[in-house]
Amino acid sequence: MMKLTRGDKVLQVLIYILLLLLGFVTLYPFWNSLVISFNTGADTAFGGITFWPRSPTLDNYEVVFHDSRIGQAFLVSVLRTVVGTVLSVLFTAILAYGLSRQELLGRRYYMVFCVITMYFSGGLIPTFLLLREFGMMDTFWVLVIPGLISVYNMIIFRTFFLGLPAGLAESARIDGCNHIGVLLRIVLPISGPVVATLALFTAVWHWNDWFSASIYINDPKLIPIQTLLKQILNSNIVTDQLQSIGTNAAAQDRQAMMKSVTTKSLIMATTMVATLPIIMVYPFLQKYFVKGVLIGSLKE
């Protein structure tokens, strides 16, 4: 190993300091929101930099989870993310596999048509009118079907499929497997890294998307958590929570508890509820980002 000079050591120290500062600037806003969500609203109102809850409490989360809208919206988001991700990855992979086959006539023209949709669209109003004519307004499927196929993800799938050994598909075809069987039994099982990566991207998009439901959904039972969070941010959350509490004895206790919370603390707690689930997915899929792109039976 080469011996580092004094200048190299100084440069390394500066790089580490810069990276630590960059990491702090990146992580602190999220950490601060988490701390405020566990802090009493009255103490948070005093301001100041908070690295930990100065007056710890679970009142914010008790108020948030008492709101039945949160649970309903959370279930809608989970269902949308799971169903939308599975169907999107499946149909995108089918399209990509078809366009990767050399024997497909006119596949270059199909690729051009697909790429054009990445740069030009019909616009919001024509899309709204089209979905309304299909009878998809105020239905769960309006959150899934319009984004079923991603051309960008299709190109990544297609590029990966083109790099697979041709002998895999040919041997399966000789054994009597059709194209769907080749895709489901041979191609997708050895495409773990790319499937996991694109599934993660798709799941994050479905979970974070609030705009679609705000345009196409009027039924409160079908609103996902992110859209509900947007509505909360635009309203007086404390007033809404007080109205949902009621007038019985337990409600009176909750009303007393509401005195320790503020709009800011409730917003932070709601934000954590909407954010933490998708963040917890990353550690389980992180390993796929560091693996090689090609993992196949011929290598093993």
C-alpha positions as CSV (number, residue, x, y, z in Angstrom):
1,M,0.0,0.0,0.0
2,M,1.1,3.5,-0.8
3,K,2.0,5.7,2.2
4,L,-0.2,8.7,2.4
5,T,1.4,12.1,2.4
6,R,0.4,14.8,4.9
7,G,-1.5,16.5,2.0
8,D,-3.4,13.3,1.3
9,K,-4.4,12.9,4.9
10,V,-5.6,16.5,5.1
11,L,-7.7,15.9,1.9
12,Q,-9.2,12.8,3.3
13,V,-10.2,14.6,6.5
14,L,-11.8,17.4,4.5
15,I,-13.7,14.8,2.4
16,Y,-15.0,13.0,5.5
17,I,-16.1,16.3,7.1
18,L,-17.9,17.3,3.9
19,L,-19.6,14.0,3.7
20,L,-20.7,14.1,7.3
21,L,-22.1,17.6,6.8
22,L,-23.9,16.5,3.6
23,G,-25.4,13.5,5.5
24,F,-26.5,15.7,8.4
25,V,-28.2,18.2,6.1
26,T,-29.9,15.3,4.3
27,L,-31.1,13.4,7.3
28,Y,-31.8,16.1,9.9
29,P,-35.1,17.3,8.3
30,F,-36.5,13.8,8.6
31,W,-35.1,13.3,12.1
32,N,-36.5,16.6,13.2
33,S,-40.0,15.7,11.9
34,L,-39.8,12.4,13.8
35,V,-38.7,14.1,17.0
36,I,-41.5,16.7,16.8
37,S,-44.0,13.9,16.2
38,F,-43.0,12.4,19.6
39,N,-42.9,15.8,21.4
40,T,-45.7,17.7,23.0
41,G,-47.1,20.4,20.7
42,A,-46.9,23.0,23.5
43,D,-43.2,22.4,23.9
44,T,-42.6,22.4,20.2
45,A,-44.2,25.8,19.9
46,F,-41.3,27.3,21.9
47,G,-39.1,26.6,18.8
48,G,-35.4,25.9,18.9
49,I,-33.4,23.2,17.4
50,T,-34.6,19.7,18.5
51,F,-32.4,16.7,18.4
52,W,-34.6,14.6,20.7
53,P,-38.0,15.0,22.3
54,R,-37.8,17.5,25.1
55,S,-41.2,16.6,26.4
56,P,-41.9,13.0,25.1
57,T,-45.5,12.0,24.5
58,L,-47.6,9.6,22.3
59,D,-50.6,12.0,22.3
60,N,-49.9,13.0,18.7
61,Y,-50.1,9.4,17.4
62,E,-53.1,8.6,19.6
63,V,-55.0,11.5,18.0
64,V,-53.8,10.5,14.5
65,F,-54.8,6.8,14.9
66,H,-58.1,7.8,16.4
67,D,-59.0,9.4,13.1
68,S,-60.8,6.6,11.1
69,R,-59.8,8.3,7.9
70,I,-56.1,7.5,8.5
71,G,-56.7,3.8,8.8
72,Q,-58.9,3.6,5.7
73,A,-56.5,5.7,3.7
74,F,-53.6,3.6,4.9
75,L,-55.3,0.4,3.7
76,V,-56.1,1.9,0.3
77,S,-52.4,3.0,-0.1
78,V,-51.2,-0.5,0.9
79,L,-53.6,-2.2,-1.5
80,R,-52.8,0.2,-4.3
81,T,-49.1,-0.2,-3.8
82,V,-49.2,-4.0,-3.8
83,V,-51.6,-4.5,-6.6
84,G,-50.2,-1.7,-8.7
85,T,-46.6,-2.9,-8.3
86,V,-47.3,-6.5,-9.1
87,L,-49.4,-5.8,-12.2
88,S,-47.2,-3.0,-13.4
89,V,-44.0,-5.1,-13.2
90,L,-45.8,-8.1,-14.8
91,F,-47.3,-6.2,-17.8
92,T,-44.2,-4.1,-18.3
93,A,-42.1,-7.2,-18.4
94,I,-44.4,-8.8,-20.9
95,L,-44.2,-5.8,-23.2
96,A,-40.4,-5.7,-22.8
97,Y,-40.0,-9.4,-23.5
98,G,-42.0,-9.1,-26.7
99,L,-40.0,-6.2,-27.9
100,S,-36.8,-8.0,-27.1
101,R,-37.6,-10.9,-29.4
102,Q,-35.6,-10.8,-32.7
103,E,-38.4,-12.5,-34.6
104,L,-41.0,-9.9,-33.8
105,L,-41.9,-8.1,-37.0
106,G,-41.7,-4.3,-36.8
107,R,-40.4,-4.2,-33.3
108,R,-38.3,-1.1,-34.0
109,Y,-41.4,0.8,-35.0
110,Y,-43.2,-0.4,-31.9
111,M,-40.2,0.9,-29.9
112,V,-40.5,4.3,-31.6
113,F,-44.2,4.4,-30.7
114,C,-43.5,3.6,-27.1
115,V,-40.7,6.2,-26.8
116,I,-42.9,8.9,-28.3
117,T,-45.3,8.5,-25.3
118,M,-42.4,9.4,-23.0
119,Y,-42.2,12.9,-24.5
120,F,-45.8,13.6,-25.6
121,S,-49.1,12.9,-23.8
122,G,-52.7,13.8,-24.4
123,G,-52.7,16.1,-21.4
124,L,-54.7,16.2,-18.1
125,I,-58.1,17.2,-19.5
126,P,-58.2,14.6,-22.3
127,T,-57.0,11.9,-19.9
128,F,-59.7,12.9,-17.4
129,L,-62.4,12.8,-20.1
130,L,-61.1,9.4,-21.4
131,L,-61.1,7.8,-17.9
132,R,-64.6,9.2,-17.3
133,E,-65.9,7.7,-20.5
134,F,-64.4,4.3,-19.4
135,G,-66.4,4.6,-16.2
136,M,-63.3,4.5,-14.0
137,M,-63.9,7.6,-12.0
138,D,-64.3,7.0,-8.2
139,T,-63.0,3.4,-8.6
140,F,-60.0,1.8,-7.2
141,W,-58.7,0.8,-10.6
142,V,-58.3,4.4,-11.7
143,L,-55.3,4.5,-9.3
144,V,-53.7,1.4,-11.0
145,I,-54.6,1.0,-14.7
146,P,-53.5,4.4,-16.0
147,G,-49.9,3.8,-14.8
148,L,-49.9,0.1,-15.5
149,I,-47.0,0.3,-18.0
150,S,-44.0,2.5,-17.7
151,V,-42.0,3.0,-20.9
152,Y,-38.9,3.9,-18.9
153,N,-39.1,0.6,-16.9
154,M,-39.9,-1.3,-20.1
155,I,-36.7,0.0,-21.7
156,I,-34.7,-1.2,-18.7
157,F,-36.4,-4.6,-18.8
158,R,-35.8,-4.9,-22.6
159,T,-32.1,-4.0,-22.3
160,F,-31.7,-6.6,-19.6
161,F,-33.6,-9.3,-21.6
162,L,-31.4,-8.6,-24.7
163,G,-28.3,-9.3,-22.6
164,L,-29.5,-12.8,-21.5
165,P,-28.1,-15.8,-23.3
166,A,-30.3,-16.8,-26.3
167,G,-29.8,-20.4,-25.4
168,L,-32.0,-20.1,-22.4
169,A,-35.1,-19.3,-24.4
170,E,-34.2,-21.6,-27.2
171,S,-33.8,-24.6,-24.9
172,A,-37.1,-23.9,-23.2
173,R,-38.8,-23.6,-26.6
174,I,-37.4,-26.9,-27.7
175,D,-38.9,-28.5,-24.5
176,G,-42.3,-27.2,-25.6
177,C,-42.5,-24.1,-23.5
178,N,-44.4,-21.1,-25.1
179,H,-43.3,-17.5,-24.8
180,I,-45.4,-16.8,-21.7
181,G,-43.8,-19.9,-20.1
182,V,-40.4,-18.8,-21.1
183,L,-41.0,-15.4,-19.5
184,L,-42.5,-16.7,-16.3
185,R,-40.4,-19.8,-15.8
186,I,-37.0,-18.8,-17.2
187,V,-36.5,-15.1,-17.8
188,L,-38.2,-13.5,-14.7
189,P,-36.7,-15.9,-12.1
190,I,-33.2,-15.1,-13.2
191,S,-34.0,-11.4,-13.4
192,G,-34.1,-10.8,-9.7
193,P,-32.0,-7.6,-9.4
194,V,-33.8,-5.7,-12.2
195,V,-37.3,-7.0,-11.1
196,A,-36.6,-5.9,-7.5
197,T,-35.2,-2.5,-8.5
198,L,-38.1,-1.7,-10.8
199,A,-40.6,-3.0,-8.3
200,L,-39.1,-0.7,-5.7
201,F,-39.3,2.3,-8.0
202,T,-42.9,1.5,-8.9
203,A,-43.9,0.9,-5.3
204,V,-42.4,4.2,-4.2
205,W,-44.3,6.0,-7.0
206,H,-47.6,4.4,-6.1
207,W,-47.1,5.1,-2.4
208,N,-46.1,8.7,-2.9
209,D,-48.6,9.7,-5.6
210,W,-51.3,12.0,-4.2
211,F,-52.2,13.9,-7.4
212,S,-54.1,11.1,-9.2
213,A,-56.6,10.5,-6.4
214,S,-57.1,14.3,-5.9
215,I,-58.2,14.5,-9.6
216,Y,-60.1,11.2,-10.1
217,I,-61.4,10.2,-6.7
218,N,-64.3,11.9,-4.8
219,D,-65.2,9.0,-2.6
220,P,-63.5,9.5,0.9
221,K,-63.3,5.7,1.2
222,L,-60.9,5.4,-1.8
223,I,-58.5,8.3,-0.9
224,P,-54.9,7.0,-0.3
225,I,-52.9,8.2,2.6
226,Q,-50.8,10.7,0.7
227,T,-53.8,12.5,-0.7
228,L,-55.4,12.6,2.8
229,L,-52.1,14.0,4.1
230,K,-52.3,16.7,1.4
231,Q,-55.9,17.5,2.5
232,I,-54.8,17.7,6.1
233,L,-52.0,20.1,5.3
234,N,-54.5,22.3,3.6
235,S,-57.0,22.3,6.5
236,N,-57.2,22.9,10.2
237,I,-56.3,19.4,11.5
238,V,-56.9,20.3,15.1
239,T,-60.5,21.4,14.4
240,D,-61.1,18.3,12.2
241,Q,-59.8,16.0,15.0
242,L,-62.0,17.7,17.6
243,Q,-65.0,17.2,15.5
244,S,-64.3,13.5,15.0
245,I,-63.8,12.9,18.8
246,G,-67.5,13.0,19.9
247,T,-69.0,13.9,23.2
248,N,-68.9,10.8,25.5
249,A,-66.7,10.4,28.6
250,A,-63.8,8.9,26.6
251,A,-64.1,11.7,24.1
252,Q,-63.8,14.2,26.9
253,D,-60.6,12.7,28.0
254,R,-59.3,12.9,24.4
255,Q,-60.4,16.5,24.3
256,A,-58.2,17.2,27.3
257,M,-55.4,15.3,25.5
258,M,-55.8,17.6,22.5
259,K,-54.7,20.5,24.6
260,S,-51.1,19.1,24.5
261,V,-51.0,18.9,20.7
262,T,-50.8,21.5,18.0
263,T,-51.3,21.6,14.3
264,K,-47.6,21.2,13.7
265,S,-47.2,18.2,15.9
266,L,-50.2,16.4,14.4
267,I,-48.9,17.1,10.9
268,M,-45.5,15.6,11.7
269,A,-47.1,12.5,13.3
270,T,-49.3,12.1,10.2
271,T,-46.3,12.5,8.0
272,M,-44.4,9.8,9.8
273,V,-47.3,7.4,9.5
274,A,-47.4,8.1,5.7
275,T,-43.6,7.9,5.3
276,L,-42.2,5.2,7.5
277,P,-43.8,2.2,5.8
278,I,-42.1,2.8,2.4
279,I,-38.8,3.7,4.0
280,M,-38.8,0.3,5.8
281,V,-38.9,-1.5,2.5
282,Y,-35.5,-0.2,1.4
283,P,-33.3,-2.3,3.7
284,F,-34.8,-5.5,2.3
285,L,-34.2,-4.6,-1.3
286,Q,-30.9,-2.7,-1.0
287,K,-28.8,-5.8,-1.7
288,Y,-30.2,-6.0,-5.2
289,F,-28.6,-2.6,-6.1
290,V,-25.1,-3.9,-5.4
291,K,-25.4,-7.2,-7.2
292,G,-24.5,-7.7,-10.9
293,V,-27.1,-7.1,-13.5
294,L,-26.8,-10.6,-15.0
295,I,-27.6,-13.5,-12.7
296,G,-28.4,-16.6,-14.7
297,S,-28.3,-20.3,-14.6
298,L,-25.4,-20.4,-17.1
299,K,-23.2,-18.5,-14.6
300,E,-24.1,-20.7,-11.8
